[in-house]
Amino acid sequence: MRRILGILLVVALVGAACSRRETLVQHGNRAKILHRAIEYDPAELDPHVVSGGAEIKVVSALFDPLVQLDPDTLQPAPALADRWTISPDGITYTFHLRDEAKWSNGEPITATDCIAAWKRAMTPSLAADYASLFELIRGAQAFTKDPAIDFSTVGLAASDAQTLVVTLARPAPYFLQVLHLMAFRPVQVSSMARHGDPYRRGGRWTRPENIVTSGPFTLKEWTPNRRIIVEKSPRYWDASRVRLQAIHFHPVDSEDTEEREFRAGQLHVTEHVPLSKIASYRRDHPTLLRTDPYLDTYFFRFNIRRAPLADWRVRRALSLAIDRATLTQKLLAGGQQPAATLVPPNLPGYTPLNRPIFDLVEARRLLADAGYPGGRGLPPLEILHNSAASRRLICEAIQEMWRRELGIDVKLSNQEPKVMFAARRAGDYQIILSDWIGDYFDPTTFLDLWRAGSHNNHTGWSDSAYDGALDGAAEISEPSARAAALQKAETLLLDASPIAPLYYNTHVYLVQPSVKGWRPNALDQIDYKQVWLD
């Protein structure tokens, strides 16, 4: 008996040791738990106020849109709404919600819920970054400026519990596309009101014990700076197609750490690959490396409220002195392309402007005309970037270009992403490295950012002629004439140079072989319902 007990003890110890050696990926493959890295720890999980990539990756698992985008064709496809009709004049959209669509608390999702949610997103006290997009709806522009206006004047109505009628201010062929955005995703305002003012940021309704969701997953855990866990929702209308039992989101602010954790079997999917490792993965482990198309432009924002960046000649000189070809070909090496314009190529019906991309002679002339020949007399400038190593390398390269070619002293400063976002919103910077991922396939997803009053502008720049060109384009239905009006607007933007486009990005990252059904698109959207682990 003693010998048998000894053998059992040895077996138990060996089993425990083997269990301890099991990686998160191995356990995840068995338990159907996906381990995904995100770039930083989210500051918010409120779909109406998030705009950063890390937040969106989590929120998209928690809240369903009325209309989603097919991952292959990127055409509008049913989600909470199983069908819709559009009036012949392109003004009235009638959405029929699924009878089986329910909130995670078991209550039905109704057209009235959708209206209450969109009213919340439009209310100025929430200061939603995407509030201006609701101005596509009749009467919404007035309400977003003055919530005292009778909301019944806004083009939203519930003809019955499951039928939402939306009346636009003017035809917008991309309206169905914008409905997949976080800001348009319904939330249950009645339940969030129990945990604070639903019309202000920062309520406790997004805590795991309080949140009511509509998507394929519910929020199980949110431990800041450690992990976010979402679990499969049994009440989700399409639960039978959801093959993952959970997703663990891991905030990792170091690309080197992220890559090491991937190699150690702690992550199924990374967000980035260190620049120094791309070539070796491409050579030695090509099946692990993903390089996906991406509707994403990297650029500098210039804070024009701060001298000397108030002078357009200084801003334009800085832009023209950036050698974007060297940046993309020798530093990034992930298929990125130099950007002379903000709007990336390959958007339907829009031809990018033919703009000078690198002109040192003109850059030096503009700087001299501004009173700083050879950079003399120009006070030191500061570039703010997030703490990722690749961002630092990009900024160091441009810092050296400006020092060598323009004689300018440039300092670098880095912050954690959510701290940097707060600084950008407050205008507490001189130059800041930014990017914008298109929300839909139309140039306005990039150009509307710079309207006066846009909550995503953050440069201090505005131009009534620019806004007028965009307003004019909105009234034009003929494609070539509309494109010409949008090109006029982009020309005004690039001439004034509150921004300096840098490059059109690609998404370079790592994925374990056990991840199946991973179908990304140019908007960096993943439908988690189609993902499984083998």
N, C-alpha and C positions, 0 to 999 in steps of 0.2 A: 504493500500500500504506500509506504514511504517513497519507494522508487517511482511509482505511478504519479504521486503528487509532485515529485521532483521534475518528472518529464513534463507534466502539465504546466508547471511553473515556468520551465524553460520555453515551452511553446508560447505561453502567454507573453513572456518577455520579448521573444523574437517577434511575435505579432505586433506588440506595442511599438517596438523599434521600427518595424516596417511601416506601421501607421504614421509614426512621427516623420518618416522620410517621404511620405506621400506629399507631392506638391499641390498647390492650390489648383493648378490646371488639371492634374490627375483626378483630384477629388471633384473638381467642377465637371469634368467630363462624365463622371459616374452619376453625380447628383443633379446634372443639368443646370449648373450654375456658371454663368459667364463672368469672367473677371476682366474688366475693361479699365484701362487707364484713362483719366481725364487730366487736362493740362494744369488745373488748379482747383482749389477747394471752392465750390460755389458759395457766393454770398447770399443767394436767394434761390428758391424753387417755385416762385410765383410766375406762372407763364405770361402774365400780362406785363411784367417788368424786366424779365431776363432778356439779355441780348448777346451774352458771351457764349462761345462754343461749348464750354464745359457744362454750364447750366442747361443749355438746350439738349445736350445728349441725355441728361437725366430726365428733364421735364417731358421730353417726347415719349418716354416710356410710361409716364403717369397720366397724361392727358391726351385724348383723341381729338382730332380735328373734325369738323363737319365733312370736309373733303380732303383726301390725302393725294399724294402724287405717286403714280405707279413707279416702282423703282427702276423699271427697265425703260419705259417710254417717257416717263415724267409727265404724262398726261393726267388730268384730274380723274380720280377714282373714288368710289363710294367709301365712306367711313361712318361717322355717326349718322350722316344723311345717306340713305340708300339710293336716292334718286333725286333729280331736280329738273326743273324746266327753266328756260330763258325766253323772255318775250322777244318778238321779232326785232324790236328796236334796241335790244341789248341793255335795257334799263332795269327790268324787273326779274329777279331770280326767286323762284319758289322751291324751297328745300323741304323734303319729306323725311323726317327723322325716323329711325328704326323703332318699331314697337318694342324690341327687345333691348334697346340701349338703356342702361341703368348706371347710376352713380355707384361708387363702391359701398355706400351705405344702404344700397338696395332700392333707393327711390328712383323713379323713372326720370330720364333726361327729357326735358320738354322744350318747346320753342320759347316759352316764357323764360326758362333758365338761360337760353342763349341770348335773349335780348338783355336780361339783367347783367349778364357777363360782359357783353359788348358795351353797355352803358358804363359799367365800372371802368373798362379799359379806356374809354373816352374821357372820363372825368378828370379835369385838370389837377385835382389834389393828388392823384396817383402818380402824375408825371411819367406816364408810360412812354418809353422811347419811340414806340411805334404808333402813338396816338394819331399822328398825321395820316397814316394809311387809312384810317376809318373815314377820312374826308372823301373817299370814293363814294360813300353813302350819302344820299340826299339829306341835307340839314345837319350832318355831323360836324362840318367845319364850324358852324356857328356854336354848336353845343360844346365842342372842345375848347372854345375860347371863353364861353360864358355858360356854366352849368345851370344858371338860373333860368335859362331858356327852357320852355316847355319841351320835354323829351318826346312828346307825341309828334312833334314836327320832324323828328328824325325818321328816315325811311325804313323803319323796322316794325313788323307787325306779326302777331301770331293768329292766324286764321282759325286754328284749333290747336290742341295740345301738341300735335306732332308736325305742324306745318308752319315753317318760318318763311315770311315774305320779306325780301330785301329790295328796296328801290334805290338805285344808284343816282348820283348827281348827273352823271354822263356815262356813256358807254366806256367800259374798261375791259378790253379783251382778256386781260390777265387776272381778273377778279377771282376766278375759281382757284388760280394758283396761290394767291395770297392767303387763302383760307387755311392752308396747312401751317401757317406761321403760328408761333406760340401765342402771340397777342390776340389771335382770333379764336383760340381754343376755349370752349366753354368751361367755366368754373361754377361751382354752386355757391352763389353769393349768400344765400340764406344761411348756410352752415358756417361759412367763414365769419359772418357777423357775430357769432357767439364768442369769437376769440380776438376781438378788436375791431377797429374801424375798417371795413372792407375797402374804403376809398382812399386809404393811405398805405404806404409801404410799411413792411416790417411787422405785420401782425403775426400772431402765433398759430395761425390756421395752417401753416405749412409744416408744422411739427408732425412727426409720425402718428402721435396719438390723436391729432385733430384733423388731419387732412382728409378731404373727400375728393376722390379722383374719378376719371372716366376711362382711363386707358387700360392696356393689357396688364399693367403692374400697379401695385400699391406700395406706398413708402413704409418700409419696415424699420429702418434705422438711418439716422443722419448724425454721424459722429464727426464734428468739424475736424479737418486736417487729418482724418484717418480713412473713413470710408462712408459710402452711402449704399444701402442695400434696398433693392426693390424686389418684391415677390409677386408671383403670378396671382392675378385677381380672379377669384372664382365667379365674380358677378359680371365680368367683361362680356360684352355681347358676342365676341368672336373667340372666346376662351378655348374652344376645341382646337383652334389652329395654333395656339401659343405652346411651343414645345419646350421653352426654357422655364425652369421652376423659379429662377431668380437671376438677377444681375447684381454684381458687386462692382461699384464704381470706385476706383482708387485714385485720389488726387496725387499726382507725382509731378513736382515742379522742376525736376532735374531730368534732362533727356538721357544722361549717362546712367542714372539710377534706374530709370524706366527700362532701358535696354538690358541692364544687368538682371532686373527682375524677370524680364521676358525670357532670357537665357536660363534662368534658374527655375523656370516653370511656375512663376507666380502670377503671370498675366497671360490671358489669351490674346489680347489686342492692345497695342500701344497707341499713343497719340502721335508720337514723333519717332525719328531715328536720329541719333547724333550725326552731324555732318561728316565726322571722321569715319563713321562706320558704314555709310551708304555703299561705297565702292566694294567693300569686303562682302557685304551681304549680297550685293548684285552678282559678285563673282562666285562665292562659295555656297550661299543659301538663297538662291533666287526665288524658290517657292515660298519663302517666308516674307519676302519684301513685296509691299504693295506700293505702286505709284499710280494714283488715281487722278483723273481730270478733276478740276476744281474751279468753280466760278468765284474766284477769290483774288483780289488785288491787294498787294502790300503797298503802303504809301506812308509818307510823313504828314502829320498835321502840323501846321505852323500856327501858333497863337498870335494872331495879328494885333492883339491888345497890348502886346509887350514889344517895346523897342528893342532892337532895330527891325523886328519882323513886321512892324506896321507898314514898312516900305515894300511895295510889291517888287521893286527891282532887286532888293536883297533876297527875297524869297525865290524869285525867278532865277537869279544867279546861282543860288544854292542847288536848285533843281537841275540846271543845265550842267553843273559840275560833277554830277554823279555818273560814273561809268557803269551803267547797268549791265552791259554785256559781260564785263569782268565779274560783276557781282553774281550773275546767274550761272555763268559757265565755269568759273574757277572756284567759287566759294560754295554755292548752294548745290549744284550738280545733281538736282533731282528733277530735271526737265522743266524748270521754271523758265519763263520768257521775259526779256526786258519790257518794261511798260512805259510807253510815252504818254499814254492816256489812262484815265481812271476806268472807263468802261472796257472790259476785256473783249477780245475778239470772239467771233462765233456766236454772238447773240443774234437770233433770227431778225432779219430786216434792218440791221444796223451795221454800217460800215465804220470801223474805227477811224478817227481823224488821223491825218498824216501830219505828225508833229515832230519837231526836232527833239532828239533824245539825248544828245551829248554834244555840247558846243562850248568848249573852254574859252574861245575868243569872245563869244557873246556874253558868257558868264562874267568874265573879267571886265568887259565894257560896262555891263549893268552895275556891277559892284562899284566901279569907279564913278559912274554917273550918280550913284547914291551917296557919294562922298567918302568911299572907303577904298581908294586905289591900293591894289595889292593886299587888301585886308587891313590896311593901317587905319587905326582909330575905331575899328569895329570891336565892341566889347565881346568877351567870351560868350559863346553860346552853349546851351546844354541840351543834349538829347536824352529823353526819358524812354526807357524800354523795360519790358518785363524781365524776370530773372532767368529765363531760359538761355542756355549757352549759345544756341544758334542766333538768338536775337542780339546778344552781345557781340558776336562775331560780325554780324551784318553792320551794326552801328560802328564798330571799330574800323571796318573797312571804309565806310563813308567818312568817318572822322579823319582818317588819313588822307583821303581824296581831297577833302576841303582844306586840310592843313597844307598839303603839297601844292595844290593847284590854285587856291585862292588866298593862302596865307592867313587862314582863320583859325583861331584857338577854339577848340570844341571840347567840352567835357561830357562824360557819360554818367548817367545815373540809372540804377535799376531798382525796381520795386516788385513785390509780389503782384500778380495780375489784378486781384480785386482791389488792392491799394492803388494801383496805377489807374484802374477804371474810375475810382473815386476822384483821383487827381485830375484826370481828363475832364470829368463832368464838372468839376469846380473851376476849370481853367487854370490849374496850378501847374503849369509847365511852359516851356518855350517851344520845344520841338518834341513830338512824341511819335514813336513808331507804332503804326496801326495797320489793321487790315480790315477788309469788309468782304464777307461772303454773301453773294447775291441771294436774295430771298425768293426770287422768281425770275423767269427768263424774259426780262425786258430791261432796257437801259435805265428806266426810272428807278429800279432798285438800287442803283448807284447814284444817280443824279439827284434824286429827291433828298438825299442826306444833307445837301448844302443849301436848302431853302432857308429863308429867314424863319426863325422859330423852330426849326427842326431840333428834336431832342437828341439827335445823333450828330449834330454839327460840331460843336465844342471848339470851333476855331475863332469865333468872334466875327467871321466874315459873313456878309450878306450883300446882295445886289438885286435891286428891284428889276433890272433888265433880265437878270438870270431867272428870277421867279416868273417874270412875264413870258420868257421863252418857254418855260416848262408849262405854264398855264395855257399858252397858245398851242403847244403840242397836244395837250389833253383834249382840245376841241377838234383836233384833226383826225379823221378816220382813214384818209388815204395814206397807205404805208410810207411811200417815199417822201411825201410832204411832211408827215409826222417825224420821220427820221431826220430830215433836214432841220426841223425846229429843235429837235433834241441835240443835234450836232452844234447848232448855234449856242445852246445853253452850255454844252461842254467846253466849247471854245472860250466863252466868257470865264468859266471856272479856271481853266488851265492858264489863261492869260493873267488872271489875277493871282494865281498860285497860292491860295491858302493851303494847298496840299501839293505834295510832290510825289507822283506815282513812281514806284520802284520796280515791281515785277508782278507778273501774273503767276500765281502760285499753283503748285500741285500738292496733293496730299501724299506724303511719303511716310509709311508706318509699317509695323510688323503684325502678322496674324499667324496664330498657331494652326497647324494642319487639321486639328480636330474641329475647327470652327467651320460650319457649313451654312449655306444660305446667306452668306455675307454679300450683300448686293448694294454697294454704295453708289451714289450718283454725284453729279457735279455740284449739288447743293450740300453735300456732306450729310445727307439724311440716310439713316438706317432704319428699316422697318424690322423691329425686333421680333415681330410675329413670324418672320420668315427665317430666323436664325435658329440653328440647333447645334448640338455638340455630339460628335461621334468619337 
